[in-house]
Amino acid sequence: RATFARERRRRQVPRVLLSDGQALFGGSGAPADTGDGVIVGSPVSPGEVEGVVHVVFDPHGAQLAPGEILVCPGTDPAWTPLFLAAGGLVMEVGGLMTHGSVVAREYGIPAVVGVHHATTRLVTGQRVRVDGTSGRIVLLDGPAR
């Protein structure tokens, strides 16, 4: 179990998988951190919310307090119950039509995706403002890692 947990934390999800099997891990070309307490990603669900970060790697057994900001590597349908409590969503990978983005829009949750290393740069308990219209995540408590 310890090995599984360690490997799960270490795992990186590629930003793009090409048809020849090549995996691209690099950024989108946009700055990931402006240096002034703002992290930038791709806006996928409009709105703005302030809340406490909750980093989740596995949806099974995870619980969010109402209004917490769900920060995760990516989502699939197993994550949907967490969206009921989430005030905002930040994902490391994804695009406009990925599962998390679509569900966030359906539920009216501000969301930003493509935030490189979000699960290690943001920490559970940290306060942030997520702007799903501009793609900006403003750190209200302490610097990003």
C-alpha positions in Angstrom: 0.0 0.0 0.0 2.8 2.4 0.8 4.4 1.8 -2.6 1.1 2.3 -4.3 0.5 5.6 -2.5 4.0 6.8 -3.2 3.7 6.0 -6.9 0.2 7.6 -7.2 1.6 10.8 -5.8 4.6 10.6 -8.2 2.6 9.9 -11.3 2.4 12.6 -13.9 -0.5 12.7 -16.3 0.6 13.9 -19.8 -0.9 17.1 -21.1 -1.2 15.5 -24.6 -1.1 12.0 -25.9 -0.2 11.8 -29.6 -1.5 9.1 -32.0 1.9 7.6 -32.2 1.9 7.0 -28.4 4.2 9.9 -27.6 3.3 11.7 -24.3 3.9 15.4 -23.9 4.3 16.7 -20.3 5.2 20.3 -21.0 3.1 23.4 -20.4 0.7 25.1 -22.7 3.0 28.0 -23.4 1.1 30.3 -21.1 2.8 31.4 -17.9 1.9 29.1 -15.0 2.7 31.6 -12.3 2.9 35.4 -12.7 5.1 35.7 -9.6 2.6 38.0 -7.8 0.6 35.3 -6.1 -1.4 34.4 -9.2 -1.3 31.1 -10.9 -2.7 30.9 -14.5 -4.5 28.1 -16.3 -7.2 27.8 -18.9 -10.7 29.1 -18.0 -13.4 26.5 -18.7 -16.4 27.4 -16.4 -17.1 31.1 -15.7 -17.5 32.7 -12.3 -15.4 33.6 -9.3 -15.3 32.0 -5.9 -13.1 32.2 -2.8 -12.6 29.1 -0.7 -10.3 26.7 1.0 -8.3 24.3 -1.1 -8.8 20.5 -0.8 -6.3 18.5 -2.8 -7.7 15.1 -3.8 -5.9 12.3 -5.7 -8.6 9.6 -5.4 -12.4 10.3 -5.3 -13.2 7.1 -3.5 -13.8 8.0 0.2 -12.9 11.6 -0.3 -15.2 14.2 1.2 -15.3 17.9 0.6 -16.9 20.5 2.9 -19.4 22.7 1.1 -17.6 25.5 -0.8 -14.2 23.9 -0.7 -12.0 24.3 -3.9 -11.4 20.8 -5.4 -7.9 20.6 -6.7 -7.0 17.3 -8.5 -5.0 15.9 -11.4 -8.1 15.3 -13.6 -11.6 13.8 -13.3 -13.8 11.1 -14.7 -17.4 10.2 -13.8 -16.3 8.7 -10.4 -15.5 12.3 -9.3 -19.0 13.7 -9.9 -20.3 13.3 -6.3 -17.6 15.6 -5.1 -18.9 18.4 -7.4 -22.0 18.6 -5.3 -20.1 20.2 -2.5 -17.3 21.9 -4.5 -17.2 25.7 -4.7 -14.6 25.7 -7.4 -12.4 23.3 -9.4 -8.7 23.4 -10.4 -7.3 20.6 -12.5 -3.8 19.8 -13.7 -5.0 18.5 -17.1 -8.1 19.0 -19.1 -9.7 21.2 -21.7 -13.0 22.8 -22.6 -14.7 19.5 -23.3 -13.2 17.2 -20.7 -15.4 15.6 -18.0 -14.5 18.0 -15.2 -15.1 21.1 -17.3 -18.4 20.0 -18.6 -19.7 19.0 -15.2 -18.4 22.3 -13.7 -20.4 24.2 -16.2 -23.5 22.1 -15.7 -23.3 22.7 -11.9 -22.3 26.4 -12.2 -18.9 25.9 -10.5 -16.0 28.2 -11.5 -13.2 26.1 -13.0 -9.6 26.5 -14.2 -7.8 23.6 -15.9 -4.3 23.0 -17.3 -2.7 24.2 -14.1 0.7 22.6 -14.1 1.5 20.7 -10.9 -1.6 22.2 -9.2 -1.8 19.3 -6.7 1.7 20.1 -5.4 1.7 23.9 -5.7 -1.6 24.3 -3.9 -2.0 22.8 -0.4 -5.1 21.6 1.5 -6.2 24.4 3.8 -4.8 27.2 1.7 -7.3 30.0 0.8 -7.6 31.0 -2.9 -9.8 32.8 -5.3 -10.6 30.9 -8.5 -11.7 33.0 -11.5 -13.1 30.6 -14.1 -13.7 33.5 -16.5 -10.0 34.7 -16.7 -8.3 31.4 -15.7 -6.6 33.1 -12.7 -6.1 31.5 -9.3 -5.2 34.2 -6.7 -3.4 32.9 -3.6 -5.0 34.5 -0.5 -2.9 32.5 2.0 0.8 32.1 1.5 2.8 31.5 -1.7 2.4 28.7 -4.1 5.1 25.9 -3.9 
